[in-house]
Amino acid sequence: MMNARRIVIVVVLLVAACVAAPAAEAATRLKDLCRIKGQESNTLHGLGLVVGLSGSGDGGSFLPAMRSLATAMALMGNSLGKGQAAELKDAKNVALVSVMATIPPGGARQGDELDCTVSSIGAAKSLSGGELFICSMQGPHVERDRVYAFAQGPVQLDDPKQPTRGKVHHGCRLEEDFFNIFTKGDKITLVLDEYHADFELAQEIAEVINSQLAIQAGEPLARPINQVNVEVKIPAQYREETVSFVSQVLALTVDEPQTEARVVINERAGSIVIGADVEIGPVVVTHKNIVVETGDNLPANRFLPVDLNNQQSTKLKALVEALNGIKVPTQDIIEIIKGLERNGKLHGHVIIE
């Protein structure tokens, strides 16, 4: 077995050797970093019944489903008699479900058919083999009784291990147009993606827009509101051609975004994603039979000499590559990274998923 002293020497040598040279900056389009405010997806929702189940429905004892079934029957001209819910006590082939459909950010037109998901909210054991009975779909706005679409069709299970959730392909048919307005007061707002939101990047985007497009307008067009939003004026000559202006804005490029240094760890999958700019300070880490020591003034009698003229900080990426080189298990590497963060020697943001 390789002893701790030998592991120390190998790790330090590799860390010193793997300090990467600065990479050439690449241009990134604004459309890959942000979206236009107003271009968001919307969710339609409804409450429906899945019928035709083979005895795996809610059953007559689940009264919400029975009331919904009774209402549906009344609307179809077949009201219950004096027995009311008692007449449905053996209705085990019906399940009460939540129905949801998503309208894409670009909107949709009347007659478009969207996929919708159905999820049991009662006592049903399985929706396999069932069919969604026609139900109305309400939208995200405040009008409670406004119907935006109708949904119906056969249910297909997403996962046999989750038999109470399924999908109806092209089951939601829109009854009106969805146009997402993306201008307000002759302005548009760029919204940076969650993982690109940064004050420095927002300022850089505004400067690029002003340097490239403000010449035509004769005045600055863009100003950053915060780390997420950049407000852009639409020049007078584009007021009737907003699509052309937006396309020009989104086609502009910035250098590789300099957002915060991050390490993303997914412990379940055993994956570690490290930004190239994540650095670690001088530290000694002991974990099981592994000893890691980084820094400039390491004892000459314990470690192989490194290039003293190299003033760059040690990169976490190089450390992980060194640990992988001596076949350290991924879970142990994750624990070492957590220890570096807790010690304040990892100069970046660690995200645990």
Secondary structure, DSSP 8 states (H G I E B T S, - for coil): ---HHHHHHHHHHHHHHT--------EEEGGGTEEETT---EEEEEEEEEE--SS-S--TT-HHHHHHHHHHHHHTT----TTGGGGGTT--S-EEEEEEEEE-TT-B-TT-EEEEEEEE-SS-S--TT-EEEEEEEB-SSS-TT---EEEEEE-EES-TT-TTEEEEEEEEEESS-B-----SSSEEEEEE-TTT--HHHHHHHHHHHHHHHHHHHTS--EEE-SSSEEEEE--GGGTT-HHHHHHHHHH-EEES-----EEEEETTTTEEEE-TT-EE-SEEEEETTEEEEESS---TTTS----TT----EEHHHHHHHHHHTT--HHHHHHHHHHHHHTT-EESEEEE-
